[in-house]
Amino acid sequence: MTKAEHDDDRALEALFARARSHPPEMPEQLLARVLDDARHLQPTRAGSLLGGWWRMLGGLPGLGGLVTATCVGFWLGVAPPDGMPDLADQILGQQVVMDETAPDLSGFGWDSEEG
Amino acid sequence: MRSGPACLAGPVALRPEPMRHFPPDPAPDAEALLLARYAGGDAAAARLLAAQLAPRLFAHAVRVLGDGHEAEDVTQEALLRLWRIAPDWRAGEAKVSTWCYRVVANLCTDRLRKRRSVPLEDVAEPEDPRPDAAQQLQQRARVDALQAALQSLPDRQRQAVVLRHIEGLANPEIAQILDIGVEAVESLTARGKRGLAAALAGQKEALGYET
C-alpha cells in the first residue's frame, strides 16, 4: 500500500466513523406505520394455536398421509387380502368356551379323619 | 405506501428471498425469539422488534437511495414482509436482521433500476414545497460529502460499502444479503473504497482531515 493509499484509507475511515456516529434520523411516523402494519397482520392466539397443531401434523402433505393411512387401514379391515388372517372374523366370530372346574375340597381328608 | 391497510391490498412484487447456504450461526437470534412471540400473538414483541430493526433498515436505505421518502417506503415494505412471514419463520436458517437487510437491498436495487429507466423530464415536481422531516433529512444528506460520494458508486458497490463500513456487518453476512460469495464482497468493498477515495479527492481539507 502506497502512502497516498494509506492516507485515503485513513480519511475514509474518519468519514465512516462520522457516518456511524450520526445515523439518519428515522421519522416517528414511520415507526407508527410499521406498528400499524404489525397489528393488522398479527395472528390471533387461537389462530396461532391451530397453526401450531397444523404445522405439527406436517401441514397439507402430513394431513394427506394421515388420510391415506386411515383409508388403507379401514380397507384392510373390511376386505383383507387372501394371505392375511381375518382378524375381525377371528375376534368377532370365535366362540369362547370357558371350562371352570371347581376345586375338590374333599381332597384335604379332614372329613374322613373326623370319622 | 403510507397507510397500513391500504398497503396490504396492493400487489406485492415479492422476490423470493432464499438465503445462500452458510453454516448456521450458533448464537441464539434474539430477534427470531421476538418474531416467534409476535407470531404467537404477543403485541409487545412487535414493538421491540420494530424498535430494533426499523432504524437500522431505514439508515441503510437512506444511504443507498439518498432519499428519505423512498427509504421510508422501503423500510415499511421490508417489515411488512417480515410480519407476513412471521408464522412460517424457521428459526436457525437465517438471522432475522440478515433477512430484512436482504429484502431492503433488493427493494433498493429495484428502485434504483426504475429510476434509471424513468427519463428526468417525466419525474413529477414535488407537490408540497414546505420541507418536512424527510426532506430536511434529504437536504442534510445532499450536503454530506460521503453521501454524495456514495451516490457516485455503482449500486452493488455502494450497498457493500455501506453494509461493511457504516453498518459494520461482517463479510459472510453481507454475502448472504447480496447473494454473492465472500470473495465477491471483498472485491466490491475494495473497489468501492477506491471509488470513494477518487470521488473525495481534493476535498480532504474541506472535510476537516489532514493527510
Interface residues (C-beta under 8 A of the other chain):
Chain A: E5 D7 D8 D9 R10 A11 L12 A14 L15 F16 R18 A19 R20 P23 P24 E25 M26 P27 L30 L31 R33 V34 L35 D36 D37 A38 R39 H40 L41 Q42 P43 T44 R45 S48 G51
Chain B: R2 S3 G4 P5 C7 L8 Y38 A39 G40 G41 A43 A46 R47 A50 A51 A54 P55 F58 A59 V62 R63 G68 A71 E72 T75 Q76 L79 L80 W83 R84 A86 P87 A133 A134 L137 A141 D144 A145 L146 H165 I166 G168 K193 L196 A197 L200 K204 L207 Y209 T211
